[in-house]
């Protein structure tokens, strides 16, 4: 084991010595809580046409999906879970664990650090929530837990799943994200919570206002860690960890793993259990990809209109690089008769939620977005992704087109590219 004194990330006093959030040892645990937590950083920069990514990287026929081997998972009833938790799980219609749950729940209950490599939609949220809920049922004085996520939407999804898994159990949670009222968040923190979910910026803002005290927390979950690195949140994460001297358990989940993450992971985790249900490589080999060439004199918007009028364009995500251009394109699409919504970092949380719900429900068939929607959102049945503006990095491209072709379904991605010679 590494010397735990060598890193400012390391910790771990006894779990039993830390009280609930806010310092109370009885009743509901005290609340705690992201200013500017939304992922709007960097979107104000002037868009630079990307010639760095060769256009042929956007062209690929979808490889046929190989039939995946059947993965034997256990029935939930075989896990040593509290009867009340078993009852709630059964009421949700869950009968068997997903692969990541099968591997992560028991080490999580045992207090082990976990490195989970899994995409959105694999059941990873329940994989880290169920161990926490189990501990609170067994020990009502078990300290509060903190879940840190990169986007507002993901934070709300985590809280929704927690509420679903704790229905009737008398457990409480709160989410703190950018776009909402800071004063309302401060008032929320005067009440008790078992679980705090938040984006890094808002959490730090509340600690600076002395509304949120992270010292009592012993459990930390970092979800979509690769996305947090992409969005430049690593320094915020470091500050949050410095404010958690009693941190005893850390569970880190990432859709991709590469060499750039390894130093941070080694600092954050102590002898972790690695739970891996995909390779962690960035791949889109099962998504059909092609470019739409824009030659001099062509009307780019008209070409987009023509594409969107095709009957197979049932549920389409359109990506641009800046918030201003998202606004402008959405307005033009609506004026042209399309049912389009938009999402980006300058929208209020209620506006973003309404846009997402409209898109999810099918009331809108087009969602125009910056990269805020490229990760962390579990939107089912997206038939097409269109990069109306070429992404700046290939990593961003992979994450964008990964919104389609999910859950074994076919997906297509088109990228508008200017100045290509046929």
C-alpha positions, 0 to 999 in steps of 0.5 A: 500500500502506498504511504497515505501521508505522501499525498494531499488526496489521501486520508482516512480516519475511522468512519465511525468518528465522523458525524452526519453532514453539519455535525449532527449525530441524530435525526436527519443528517445535516445538509450541505452543497455549485456556483456556476456548476454548469458546463459553460466554461470555454463556450464563449471562445471564438469558434475556430474551424478545425483542420486538425482532424483529418476528414476521413476520421469522420467516415466509417461504415458501421461494423456489424455488432457481434452477438455479446455473450450472455453475462450471468448476473445474480438476482438481487434477492441473493445479495445480503441487502436490508429487507426494506431495500430489497422491497424497494428494488423489487417494487421498481421491477429490478430482478437481476443486477447489471454486470457493473452492479454485480461487481461493485455493490458488495465491495462498495458495502465493504467500504472499498475504493472502486474504479468503475469503467462503464458507459451511461446506461449500464446501471452504474448509478445504482451500483454506487447508491445501493451500497450507501443506502444499505449502510444508512439502513444498517447504521442510521448514524452512518455519515452523509455521502457526496456525489460530484458530477460534471453536469447539471443534468447528470446531477438531477438524474442521480438524485432521481435514482436515489429518490426512487431507490429510497421511496418510503425509507425516510432518506433525504437528498439534495442537489446543488447545481449552477443556474439555480438560486444560491440563497435557496441552496443555502436555505436547503442546507439548513436541513438534513440530508443523507446524500448531497449531489452537486457540480464542482463549482456550486459545491465550492461556492457553498463551501466558500459561503460557509453554508456547506461543511464537507469535513463530516463526509466520509464517502465521495463518488466522482461520476463521469470523471473523464468528463470532469477532466475534459471540462477542466474541473480537476482543480475544483475536484482537488479543492473538494478533496482537501475539504474532506479530511475524513474521506474514507471511501472513494468511488470513481466512475469513468466511461473512458480510461487513458494515460492522462487520467492515471496520475489522478486516479492513483492519487484519489484511490487506495487499493481500489477494486476495478470494476470494468464492463467495457474496454474504456477505449473511445470507440464508435465502430458500430455507428455509421459515420459520414461527412457532408461536404460544404463547397464554396457557394453552398448554403449550409443551412439549406443542406441541413434543412434538406437532411432533416426533412428525410423521414428517417430523421426521427430524433436528432441531436445537432451539435455546435461549438458556441452558445450563440450559434446554438441560439441562432440555429435553433431560431432558424430551424423553428422559423422553418417549421421544425420542432427544435429545442436547445440546450447550453450553459447559459440556459437556466436549469428549468429551461434546460429541463423543459428542453430535455423533457420535450426531446425525450418525450418526442414533442420535439424531434431536434435538440440543438446543443453545445458539448454540454449534451455530449456526455452524461445524458442518457437520452434513448433512441437518438437516431442521428447526430449531426455535427453542424460545426466540426468539433475541435478535438476527436475526443469531443467527436467521439463523445458527441456521436456516442449519443446515438447507437445506444443499447444495441440500436443502430445509429448514424452520425454526419459531420459538416466539413468545409473545403474538402476536395473530393 
